[in-house]
Amino acid sequence: MRIPPVSRSGRAVVGLTAAAVCATGLPAATAPASADPAPAAHRGAERYPDLTPTPPMGWNNWSYYLCDVNEKVILDNARALVRSGLAAKGYDTVTVDDCWTRKQRGPQGELVTDQAKFPHGMAYVGRQLHRMGLKFGIYGDAGTLTCEKYPGSLGHFQQDADLFASWKVDYLKFDGCNVPTAPGRTKEETYRDVYGQMSRALRATGRPIAFSVSAPAYFQYEGDALWHRVIGWSGEVGNLWREGRDIAVEKHTPAAKWSSIRYNFDYNAQLAALQHPGRWNDPDFLLAGDSGLTETEIHSQMALWAVMAAPLISSTDLTHLSPAALRVLGNKEIIAVDQDPLGVQGKLVRHDEDAAVLSKPLRGGDRAVALFNSGDTPRTVSTTAAAAGLPAAHSYRVRDLTTGRTTRTTGPLTATTLAPHATALYRVSAE
């Protein structure tokens, strides 16, 4: 049975009526769809600029705060990002998620900041972030309404893009709730059109704004061929894309959060062939922090996201970050795997019910190899240097990126009695 795509709030995204579609100004198709449903402006020759040579890193309020967002929350967490040293390690983009606007647009059709939440306005927030040496990210939606029923950008793409550029926004997370399918068009054609419109609008502002696309998340349950096709054109209109189900939020139990991490890992790990340098699969936020997860579990998420070259975007209360969470998020050697200049997502060497092995090529010929025990009992997880893609050699240097300990092997790569939910991440070099 197909499950309908769900919004971050867990509600099914329901299509609008034809009358509502016409009211939005979304054009109906005037001719049968061609084999290539994309207009020429969406094709590779005019693809969105390469603004993310390595996976984006930073912080977003959503998973922890949901709609309880305001100026103080954003700026306090930004200061904590700097004070903790995480900003200096690459976590440099602070993104304000949904619920920052009023429920209605202004008299000129403009988005209006909720001044009860952001009394100094969004341009002020951006200036404060830039003064801290951080980048300013903001949230929008391609539909009539955002997932939390605030104004979407449909019919206002250039107006909203110009507004974001005037505020010196550096990063736009663009959701896909409440996108009506126009008469005579498929759902895919409609999503491709609206995301293409915002892509062109951002480009027209002249300001470099990294563009995070959410379109694939609304096709995850509609068949792999269609889902993969949507991911493919998402790399033309944007820089990164959410492919599937949202990560758990703060109100969920630790068990539900771990289940969510494992689920998002499972689908993202199988999409390596659809990622390419500068264009990133995004399995959603890091939950390291005040989440109820164990240090082993938050380390696993960090290690797995790094070997998959995923964006490292924390969503927690950074003002009360535990030493364990700071240690995980700030691990320089694991961050280096994620940010490796080759920009390649690690591929599965093995993936079964209770274990997975991934191998990621790194610049200079090394490999990052992750051994993941996804089960609930200790187990030994192993592979070999050859299976991980390393060249034949008399011996291999193996550096454990968690402990910093270096050993050597003639070929076997083994994590003996790996704890439940644990991941061993090694950097392996042929000698």
C-alpha positions in Angstrom: 0.0 0.0 0.0 1.3 3.4 -0.9 1.5 5.9 2.0 0.8 9.5 1.1 3.7 12.0 1.7 3.4 13.7 5.0 4.3 17.1 6.2 6.6 17.8 9.1 3.6 17.9 11.4 2.7 14.4 10.3 -0.4 15.4 8.4 -1.1 14.0 4.9 -0.5 16.5 2.1 -3.9 16.7 0.3 -4.3 18.0 -3.2 -6.4 21.1 -3.8 -9.5 21.3 -6.0 -9.3 22.5 -9.6 -11.0 25.8 -8.6 -8.4 26.3 -5.9 -5.7 25.6 -8.4 -7.0 28.2 -10.8 -7.2 30.7 -8.0 -3.5 30.4 -7.2 -2.5 31.4 -10.7 -0.7 28.1 -11.4 -1.1 27.6 -15.2 -2.9 24.7 -16.6 -1.3 22.7 -19.3 -2.3 23.8 -22.8 -0.8 20.8 -24.6 -0.2 17.1 -23.8 2.9 16.5 -21.7 6.0 15.6 -23.7 8.5 12.8 -22.9 10.5 15.5 -21.2 8.1 17.3 -19.0 10.6 20.0 -18.0 10.7 23.4 -19.8 14.0 24.1 -21.4 14.9 26.6 -18.7 15.1 23.7 -16.2 17.7 21.7 -18.1 21.4 21.3 -17.3 22.6 24.3 -19.4 20.8 26.6 -16.9 21.3 24.5 -13.8 21.4 26.3 -10.5 24.9 27.7 -9.5 27.3 25.5 -7.6 27.1 27.2 -4.2 27.8 24.2 -2.0 31.1 22.5 -3.0 30.9 20.5 0.2 27.8 19.5 2.2 26.2 22.4 4.1 26.7 22.6 7.8 24.9 24.6 10.5 21.9 24.7 12.7 18.1 24.8 12.2 15.5 25.4 14.9 12.8 23.0 13.6 13.4 19.6 15.2 13.9 21.0 18.7 11.7 24.1 18.8 9.1 23.5 16.1 7.0 26.7 15.9 8.3 28.0 19.2 10.7 30.1 17.3 11.6 33.8 17.9 14.5 36.2 17.7 16.0 35.3 21.0 16.0 31.5 20.3 17.7 32.1 16.9 20.4 34.5 18.2 21.0 32.7 21.5 21.7 29.5 19.5 23.9 31.3 17.0 26.0 32.7 19.8 26.3 29.2 21.3 27.4 27.9 17.9 30.2 30.4 17.9 31.0 30.1 21.7 31.2 26.3 21.5 33.7 26.4 18.7 31.3 24.6 16.3 31.1 27.5 14.0 34.9 27.5 13.5 34.6 23.8 12.6 32.2 24.5 9.8 28.7 24.8 11.3 28.3 28.2 9.8 24.6 28.5 8.6 21.8 29.4 11.0 18.3 28.8 9.4 15.0 30.1 10.7 12.4 27.4 9.9 8.6 27.6 9.5 6.3 29.9 11.5 8.3 33.1 11.2 5.7 35.1 9.2 2.2 36.4 10.0 -0.7 34.3 8.7 -1.5 36.8 5.9 0.6 38.6 3.4 0.8 42.4 3.4 -1.1 44.9 1.3 1.4 44.6 -1.6 1.4 40.8 -1.4 4.6 40.7 0.6 5.6 38.3 3.3 5.3 40.0 6.7 7.5 39.0 9.6 5.7 38.2 12.9 7.0 41.1 15.0 5.8 39.4 18.2 8.4 36.8 17.5 11.0 38.9 15.7 10.5 42.5 16.9 13.5 43.8 15.0 12.6 42.1 11.7 14.4 39.5 9.7 17.0 41.8 8.1 18.2 42.6 11.6 18.5 38.8 12.4 20.6 38.4 9.2 22.8 41.4 10.2 23.4 39.9 13.6 24.3 36.5 12.2 26.7 38.0 9.6 28.4 40.0 12.4 29.1 36.7 14.1 30.6 35.4 10.9 27.6 33.1 10.2 25.4 32.7 7.2 21.6 33.5 7.3 19.2 30.8 6.3 15.4 31.1 6.0 12.4 28.8 5.2 9.8 29.1 2.5 7.3 26.8 0.7 6.5 26.3 -3.0 2.8 25.9 -2.4 -0.1 28.1 -1.3 0.7 27.5 2.3 3.6 26.2 4.3 3.3 23.0 6.2 2.2 24.9 9.3 -0.3 27.0 7.3 1.6 30.2 6.9 1.8 31.9 3.5 3.6 29.9 0.8 5.4 31.4 -2.2 3.1 30.1 -5.1 2.4 33.1 -7.3 5.0 35.2 -5.4 8.3 33.5 -6.4 10.2 36.6 -7.6 8.7 38.9 -5.0 9.8 36.5 -2.2 13.2 35.9 -3.7 13.8 39.6 -4.0 12.7 40.1 -0.4 15.1 37.3 0.8 18.0 38.9 -1.2 17.3 42.3 0.3 17.6 40.7 3.8 21.0 39.2 2.7 19.8 35.6 3.0 22.4 33.0 2.2 20.4 29.8 2.2 16.8 29.0 1.4 15.1 25.8 2.7 12.1 25.5 0.3 9.4 23.0 1.4 6.7 21.5 -0.8 3.5 21.4 1.2 0.2 22.4 -0.3 1.4 22.4 -3.9 -1.8 22.1 -6.1 -1.5 20.0 -9.3 -2.7 22.1 -12.2 -5.3 20.7 -14.6 -3.7 18.7 -17.4 -0.4 18.3 -15.6 1.0 15.5 -13.5 2.1 16.1 -10.0 5.8 15.7 -11.1 5.4 18.3 -13.8 3.8 20.7 -11.3 6.5 20.3 -8.7 9.2 20.6 -11.3 7.6 23.8 -12.6 7.2 25.5 -9.2 10.7 24.6 -8.0 12.1 25.8 -11.4 10.3 29.1 -11.0 11.9 29.7 -7.6 15.3 28.5 -8.9 15.2 31.1 -11.7 13.8 33.8 -9.3 16.8 33.3 -6.9 19.2 33.4 -9.8 17.6 36.7 -11.0 18.3 38.4 -7.7 22.0 38.3 -8.3 22.6 37.2 -4.8 24.2 33.7 -4.2 21.6 31.9 -2.2 22.1 28.1 -1.6 18.8 26.4 -2.5 17.6 23.4 -0.5 14.8 21.6 -2.4 12.2 19.4 -0.7 10.4 18.1 -3.8 11.7 14.4 -3.6 10.2 14.1 -0.1 6.8 14.3 -1.6 7.5 11.4 -4.0 9.1 8.9 -1.7 6.1 6.6 -1.6 5.2 6.8 -5.3 7.6 4.3 -6.8 11.4 4.3 -7.1 11.5 5.3 -10.7 9.5 8.4 -10.2 11.3 9.2 -6.9 14.7 8.9 -8.5 13.7 11.0 -11.4 12.6 13.8 -9.1 15.9 13.6 -7.2 17.6 13.9 -10.6 16.0 17.2 -11.6 16.3 18.5 -8.1 20.0 18.6 -8.7 19.4 21.0 -11.7 17.2 23.5 -9.8 18.9 23.4 -6.4 22.0 22.5 -4.4 20.6 19.8 -2.1 17.4 18.0 -1.5 15.4 16.3 1.2 14.5 12.9 -0.2 12.1 11.5 2.3 10.6 11.3 5.7 11.4 14.0 8.2 13.6 13.1 11.2 11.9 12.8 14.6 11.3 16.0 16.7 12.0 16.8 20.3 8.6 15.6 21.6 9.2 12.1 20.4 10.6 9.4 22.7 14.3 8.4 22.5 13.2 5.0 20.9 11.2 6.8 18.2 14.1 9.1 17.5 16.5 6.2 17.1 14.0 4.5 14.8 13.8 7.7 12.8 17.6 7.9 12.4 17.8 4.3 11.3 14.9 4.8 8.8 16.4 7.9 7.3 19.8 6.2 7.1 18.2 3.2 5.3 16.7 5.2 2.5 19.5 7.6 2.1 22.3 5.0 2.0 20.7 3.5 -1.1 20.7 6.8 -3.1 24.5 7.3 -3.5 24.3 6.9 -7.3 22.0 10.0 -7.4 24.3 12.3 -5.6 27.3 14.0 -7.2 29.9 16.5 -6.0 28.2 19.8 -5.2 24.7 18.3 -5.2 23.7 16.6 -1.9 21.3 14.0 -0.7 19.9 15.3 2.6 18.5 12.8 5.1 17.6 15.6 7.5 18.9 17.0 10.8 21.4 15.8 13.4 19.8 15.0 16.7 22.9 15.3 18.9 22.0 17.2 22.0 19.2 17.3 24.5 17.4 14.4 22.8 17.4 11.5 25.2 19.6 9.5 22.8 22.7 7.8 24.1 26.2 9.1 23.1 26.6 5.9 21.1 23.5 6.7 19.1 24.3 10.3 18.4 27.8 9.3 17.4 26.3 6.7 15.0 24.2 9.3 13.3 27.1 11.7 13.0 29.4 9.0 11.6 26.8 7.6 9.1 25.8 11.1 7.9 29.5 11.9 7.4 30.3 8.8 5.4 27.1 9.5 3.3 28.4 13.1 2.6 25.1 14.4 4.0 24.6 18.0 5.2 25.5 18.3 8.9 22.7 20.5 10.3 22.2 20.3 14.0 18.7 20.9 15.4 18.8 21.0 19.2 19.2 23.5 22.0 22.8 24.5 21.6 22.7 26.8 24.6 22.6 23.6 26.8 24.7 21.3 24.7 26.2 18.4 26.8 29.9 17.7 26.7 29.1 14.4 25.0 27.1 16.0 22.2 29.7 18.7 21.7 32.4 16.0 21.5 30.4 14.2 18.8 29.4 17.3 16.8 32.9 18.7 17.0 34.9 15.6 16.0 37.3 17.2 13.4 38.2 13.9 11.8 34.7 12.9 11.2 33.8 16.3 9.9 36.7 16.0 7.5 35.2 12.8 6.1 31.9 14.6 5.4 33.6 17.7 4.0 36.1 15.8 1.9 36.8 17.7 -1.4 36.0 14.7 -3.6 32.4 15.2 -2.6 31.4 11.5 -3.0 28.7 9.7 -1.0 29.8 6.5 0.5 28.3 3.4 -1.0 27.0 0.3 0.7 29.3 -2.7 0.8 26.8 -4.6 2.9 23.3 -3.9 4.2 21.2 -6.4 6.1 18.6 -6.3 8.9 21.1 -5.6 11.7 24.3 -4.4 10.1 25.7 -2.2 7.4 29.1 -1.4 5.9 29.7 1.7 3.8 32.9 2.8 2.0 33.6 6.4 0.9 36.5 7.4 -1.3 38.5 10.3 0.0 41.0 12.7 -1.7 44.5 11.1 -1.8 43.2 7.6 -2.2 42.1 6.8 1.4 38.7 5.3 2.2 36.4 6.1 5.1 34.8 2.8 6.1 31.8 2.7 8.5 30.8 -0.5 10.3 27.3 -0.1 11.7 25.5 -2.4 14.2 21.9 -1.3 13.7 20.6 -4.1 15.9 19.8 -4.3 19.6 22.5 -6.8 20.7 26.3 -6.6 20.5 27.8 -8.1 17.3 31.0 -8.2 15.3 30.8 -6.3 12.0 33.5 -6.8 9.4 34.6 -6.3 5.8 37.9 -6.3 4.0 40.0 -3.6 2.4 39.4 -5.1 -1.0 35.7 -5.1 -0.5 35.9 -1.5 0.6 37.5 -0.6 -2.7 41.1 -0.1 -1.6 44.0 -1.2 -3.9 45.9 -4.4 -3.1 48.7 -3.8 -0.6 50.9 -5.7 1.9 49.2 -3.8 4.7 46.8 -1.0 5.5 46.8 1.8 8.1 43.5 2.0 10.0 42.7 5.1 12.0 39.7 4.9 14.3 38.1 8.4 13.9 36.4 8.2 17.3 39.3 7.1 19.5 42.2 8.4 17.4 43.9 5.1 17.7 45.9 3.8 14.7 46.4 0.1 13.9 47.5 -1.9 10.9 45.9 -4.9 9.1 46.7 -7.1 6.1 43.2 -6.8 4.9 40.4 -7.6 7.4 38.5 -4.6 8.8 36.6 -5.7 11.9 34.8 -4.1 14.8 34.6 -6.8 17.4 31.6 -6.9 19.8 30.3 -3.6 18.5 27.7 -2.3 20.9 24.0 -2.0 19.9 23.4 1.0 17.7 27.1 1.7 17.5 29.2 2.7 14.4 32.9 2.3 14.0 34.3 4.8 11.5 37.8 4.1 10.1 40.0 6.0 7.7 42.0 3.3 5.8 45.1 3.9 3.8 47.1 1.4 1.7 50.8 1.2 2.7 
